[in-house]
Amino acid sequence: MFNLVYQPIVQAKTQQVIGYEALLRHPEHRSPVEAIEEARKQGTLVFLEAAILERAARDVFRTNARLWWNLTWDNFGNPAFVPRVVKKLAETGTHPSQVVVELSERSLVEQGAFLEALERWVYDGFGVALDDFGTGGSNLALLLGPIRPHAVKFDRALCAGASADEDRGRFLVSQIKEVWRLNIDVVVEGIETREDLAFFRALSVPVGIQGFVFGYPAMFSVLQNTEGEWLRIACR
């Protein structure tokens, strides 16, 4: 058993909700990492991650936004897992193009294996985002292959407080622009203040914003019912 909450991803300039990240919550209040590790030890990780996708797709597919779905390397790198989740999506009436698969940069061990797996997911129509970018060395080589991720999510450790740190802010902006020039979408995580929100909204390139500035992760129905309110409060 598990619960899901969602956090919106908002396009900085237009204030349009472009996606919802599904976040795992354990009913016994274990951390998501502990829940994933327990499933890995029990040999049920493939079932857990497929079930998360199925439930989240049923929530999000009625909107124009995309579902952002976290996946471990165990299943991202497994060729047999892709057709399994394509079938799951078909049962919910969702097309793979409505899903962005998030893979943490921390989990990558070998560039060639990543690019091979990336090709499988992209071939079947999924978007792929490299999550926690900056925590695994900001390996730009992962972004320069013949097939590239659709998005990069810069880690909150880099983004939070960027408006108040001139050197870090300048460095981060240069990195964001370089990634954007590769035709890869950019999302910044950990945005909790209006000052940081204004900093990223002022950039000359479009970025997605994710963080507590829009409120804490919540059930999907709650986010949908209060969307106008939390957007207005954060962006006014």
GIWO-V920793 format. One line per field, one symbol per residue. ss: DSSP state (~ for helix, > for strand, _ for the rest). phi: phi as a letter, one per 40 degrees, with the letter a starting at -180 (. if undefined). A space follows every 10 residues. Layout:
ss->???
phi->???
This chain:
ss->__>>>>>>>> >_____>>>> >>>>>_____ _~~~~~~~~~ ~~__~~~~~~ ~~~~~~~~~~ _____>>>>> __~~~~__~~ ~~~~~~~~~~ ~~___~~~>> >>>>~~~___ ~~~~~~~~~~ ~~~___>>>> >>>______~ ~~~_______ >>>>_~~~~_ _~~~_~~~~~ ~~~~~~~~~~ ~___>>>>__ ___~~~~~~~ ~______>>_ _~~~___>_~ ~~~~~_~~~~ ~~~~~_
phi->.abbbbbcbb cdccgccbab ccbcbcccgc cdcccccccc ccgbcccccc cccccccccc cccccbcbbc bccdccccdc cccccccdcd ccgbcdccbb ccbcccccba cccccccdcc ccdchccbbc cfchcbhfcc ccbbccbbcc abbccdcccc gccbbdcccc cccccccccc ccgbcbbbbg cbbcccdcdc ccccbcbcbb icdchcdadc cccccbddcc ccccbc
